[in-house]
């Protein structure tokens, strides 16, 4: 069986997985590769990792196009993804209507599950928000940091903490069993990130990569994108 190699931010993993059967039916190809922190995935491509299709933030895809690592003509936006709050399935919802409520929610948690605070979109943002709220030092020992949001959410689901909370991209929350999307971040702390796909310049299967992009952005997949956590709209970051 021939594989299409993908390097992607974790935000797109659930959507890609949902489309894999349709893609295999159309092409005969399986989808393989890696999903993780966007910075780490971009670095893998720069270091020569084999890839046919890349799905990262719009800014990183633009950088890769400037470096001639993705084909500019293939670039296509998939949709916006919010950074949001998560709780274990069955735990009370945590809703933060404003920055004060968000600050209180983080302070009330005895474990805070987040992705890489240096290489992932959501993790970098969470670190900034904690600084903005003036509680970064106070909650530092409670942070549970993992390579990507999906891994962080799996650990949240299995946590035996009394009052754990998670913060990562909504798509990673939605696609992880055992956790629930609890709410968006409030105004002034929010982040919505455009995720974008492109064919790698060195793609071994450029035609099939373009077919997957067409599936990802097609009008017929709008409801599937929405279920996965992608929203239509103008780019915020």
Secondary structure, 3 states (H helix, E strand, C coil): CCEEEEEEEHHHHHHHHHHHHHHHHHHCCEEEEEEECHHHHHHHHHCCCCCCEEEEEHHHHHHHHHCCCECHHHCEEEEEEEEEEEEECCCCCCCCCCHHHHHHHHHHCCEEEEECCCCCHHHHHHHHHHHHCCCHHHHHHHEEEECCHHHHHHHHHHCCCCCEEEEEEHHHHHCCCCEEEEEECCCCCCCEEEEEEEEECCCCCHHHHHHHHHHHHCHHHHHHHHHHCCECCCCCC
